[in-house]
Amino acid sequence: MKRLFVLLVACVVVAAPSAFAKTFGEKVERGIDEYTMGEFKAAAKTLADAIRLGGDNAALARAHKFLAAVRSAEGDRLGATEAIIAALKLDPATTLDKARFPAAIVELFREVKRGFVGKIVVKCDRDDAT
């Protein structure tokens, strides 16, 4: 009976690794693996969970880029665009590797990045300022 229990626990751990990914980095890597395997629904959830956990800007931008790829693969252009914008806000210098991502998401990324313009507002309280 004890061996059966151990075997069942081992099967659960192997069958659902994303449930056990605890850190931001683990979740991002799991989400990328799911994306690579074509498990887009699982990848979207795992990457969204990772983003909620938070990380440094570059790592969060990477998670958003893969989430954009997932959304694009699902046919959700708006969701992909939103994820690209989030990535660019976190890391304006970020790029997509043409060898790693499908052409459709690379092109969308380029379109969004071309139109991604920051805004600077300068407020002056001096009367003599021009």
C-alpha positions as CSV (number, residue, x, y, z in Angstrom):
1,M,0.0,0.0,0.0
2,K,2.8,2.4,0.9
3,R,4.5,1.7,-2.5
4,L,1.2,2.5,-4.3
5,F,0.9,5.8,-2.5
6,V,4.5,6.8,-3.4
7,L,3.8,5.8,-7.0
8,L,0.6,7.9,-7.1
9,V,2.4,10.9,-5.7
10,A,5.2,10.5,-8.2
11,C,2.7,10.4,-11.0
12,V,1.0,13.6,-9.8
13,V,4.3,15.4,-9.7
14,V,5.3,14.3,-13.2
15,A,1.8,15.0,-14.6
16,A,1.4,18.6,-13.3
17,P,4.8,20.3,-12.9
18,S,3.4,23.8,-13.4
19,A,1.4,23.4,-10.3
20,F,4.6,23.0,-8.3
21,A,6.6,25.8,-9.9
22,K,6.8,28.3,-7.1
23,T,9.2,31.1,-8.2
24,F,8.8,33.7,-10.9
25,G,11.7,32.1,-12.9
26,E,10.4,28.6,-12.6
27,K,6.9,29.7,-13.8
28,V,8.4,31.6,-16.7
29,E,10.5,28.7,-17.8
30,R,7.5,26.3,-17.4
31,G,5.3,28.7,-19.5
32,I,7.9,28.9,-22.2
33,D,8.1,25.0,-22.2
34,E,4.3,24.8,-22.5
35,Y,4.4,27.4,-25.4
36,T,7.1,25.4,-27.2
37,M,5.0,22.2,-26.8
38,G,1.9,24.0,-28.3
39,E,0.0,24.0,-25.0
40,F,-1.1,27.5,-25.4
41,K,-3.9,27.6,-22.8
42,A,-1.6,26.2,-20.1
43,A,1.3,28.5,-21.2
44,A,-1.0,31.6,-21.0
45,K,-2.0,30.7,-17.4
46,T,1.5,29.9,-16.3
47,L,3.0,33.0,-17.8
48,A,0.2,35.2,-16.4
49,D,0.8,33.6,-12.9
50,A,4.5,34.4,-13.3
51,I,3.8,38.0,-14.2
52,R,1.6,38.4,-11.1
53,L,4.5,37.2,-9.0
54,G,6.8,39.8,-10.5
55,G,10.5,40.0,-11.3
56,D,13.0,42.5,-12.6
57,N,12.0,44.5,-15.6
58,A,14.0,42.5,-18.1
59,A,12.7,39.2,-16.9
60,L,9.1,40.5,-16.8
61,A,9.6,41.8,-20.4
62,R,10.7,38.3,-21.4
63,A,7.6,36.8,-19.8
64,H,5.3,39.4,-21.6
65,K,7.0,38.6,-25.0
66,F,6.3,34.9,-24.6
67,L,2.7,35.7,-23.5
68,A,2.4,37.8,-26.7
69,A,3.6,34.8,-28.7
70,V,1.0,32.6,-27.0
71,R,-1.8,35.2,-27.6
72,S,-0.7,35.4,-31.3
73,A,-0.8,31.6,-31.6
74,E,-4.3,31.6,-30.2
75,G,-5.4,34.2,-32.8
76,D,-5.8,37.0,-30.2
77,R,-4.1,39.9,-31.9
78,L,-5.3,42.4,-29.3
79,G,-4.0,40.3,-26.4
80,A,-0.7,39.9,-28.2
81,T,-0.4,43.6,-28.8
82,E,-1.2,44.4,-25.2
83,A,1.5,41.9,-24.0
84,I,4.0,43.5,-26.5
85,I,3.2,47.0,-25.1
86,A,3.7,45.7,-21.6
87,A,7.1,44.2,-22.6
88,L,8.2,47.5,-24.2
89,K,7.2,49.6,-21.2
90,L,9.3,47.4,-19.0
91,D,12.3,47.2,-21.5
92,P,12.1,49.6,-24.5
93,A,15.2,48.0,-26.0
94,T,13.8,44.5,-26.0
95,T,13.7,42.6,-29.3
96,L,12.3,39.3,-30.6
97,D,14.6,36.6,-32.0
98,K,13.4,35.8,-35.5
99,A,14.8,32.3,-35.1
100,R,12.8,31.6,-32.0
101,F,9.4,33.2,-32.7
102,P,7.0,32.7,-35.7
103,A,7.0,35.4,-38.4
104,A,3.5,36.6,-37.4
105,I,4.5,37.6,-33.9
106,V,7.8,39.1,-35.1
107,E,6.0,41.3,-37.6
108,L,3.4,42.4,-35.0
109,F,6.2,43.1,-32.5
110,R,7.9,45.4,-35.2
111,E,4.6,47.2,-35.9
112,V,3.9,47.8,-32.3
113,K,7.5,48.9,-31.5
114,R,7.4,51.4,-34.5
115,G,4.3,52.9,-33.0
116,F,5.4,52.8,-29.4
117,V,6.2,56.3,-28.6
118,G,6.7,57.6,-25.1
119,K,5.3,60.9,-24.0
120,I,7.2,63.5,-22.0
121,V,5.2,66.2,-20.3
122,V,7.0,69.3,-19.0
123,K,5.2,71.5,-16.6
124,C,6.6,74.9,-15.9
125,D,5.4,77.2,-13.1
126,R,7.4,80.2,-14.1
127,D,5.7,83.1,-15.8
128,D,8.9,84.1,-17.7
129,A,9.5,80.7,-19.2
130,T,9.0,80.3,-22.9
